[in-house]
């Protein structure tokens, strides 16, 4: 395996890479390798269509409670629907 060092990474790129790494529980090195592989079209990762990570722990308790209240009617089973 070869190694490279990148110099003069601007703040926006560094913050975004750090954010992605943290969100996916990766090191900066792993996140950078994935980003470069994806950008160059040579990624070995299997495409994942699960987007749940986008919403994981992003709501406050109040927001989650409000959402649960708004969709509560969808949780009710109406016996007339099964006749």
C-alpha positions in Angstrom: 0.0 0.0 0.0 1.1 3.5 -0.8 0.7 6.5 1.5 0.1 10.1 0.6 -0.1 13.3 2.6 -2.4 16.1 1.7 -1.4 19.7 2.4 -3.4 23.0 2.6 -6.8 21.4 3.1 -9.3 24.3 3.4 -11.5 24.6 6.5 -14.7 23.8 4.7 -13.4 20.6 3.2 -11.8 19.5 6.5 -15.0 20.3 8.5 -17.2 18.3 6.0 -14.8 15.4 6.0 -14.7 15.4 9.8 -18.5 15.6 9.9 -18.9 12.6 7.6 -16.3 10.6 9.6 -18.1 11.3 12.8 -21.5 10.5 11.4 -20.4 7.2 10.0 -18.1 6.4 13.0 -15.0 6.4 10.8 -11.5 7.8 11.1 -10.6 10.8 9.0 -8.3 8.5 7.0 -11.1 6.0 6.2 -13.5 8.8 5.4 -11.0 10.4 3.0 -10.3 7.1 1.3 -14.0 6.5 0.8 -14.6 10.0 -0.5 -11.7 9.7 -3.0 -12.8 6.3 -4.2 -16.3 7.5 -4.7 -15.2 10.7 -6.4 -12.9 8.8 -8.8 -15.6 6.2 -9.5 -13.5 3.3 -8.1 -15.3 2.7 -4.9 -15.3 -0.9 -3.7 -18.2 -0.2 -1.3 -21.6 -1.8 -2.0 -24.2 0.9 -2.6 -26.4 1.2 0.5 -29.9 2.6 0.1 -30.6 2.8 3.8 -31.0 6.5 4.7 -31.8 6.0 8.3 -28.4 7.4 9.3 -29.6 10.8 8.0 -32.2 11.0 10.7 -30.6 9.1 13.6 -30.6 11.2 16.8 -31.1 14.4 14.9 -34.4 15.4 16.6 -34.8 16.9 20.0 -37.0 15.0 22.4 -39.7 17.6 21.9 -39.5 17.2 18.1 -39.7 13.4 18.4 -42.7 13.7 20.7 -44.4 16.1 18.4 -43.8 13.7 15.4 -45.1 10.7 17.4 -48.2 12.6 18.3 -48.8 13.7 14.6 -48.6 10.1 13.3 -50.4 8.4 16.2 -53.5 7.9 14.2 -51.5 5.8 11.7 -50.7 3.3 14.6 -54.4 2.5 15.2 -55.9 -0.6 13.8 -59.4 -0.2 12.4 -61.1 -3.6 12.4 -63.4 -2.3 9.6 -60.3 -2.3 7.3 -60.1 -6.1 7.7 -63.6 -7.1 6.8 
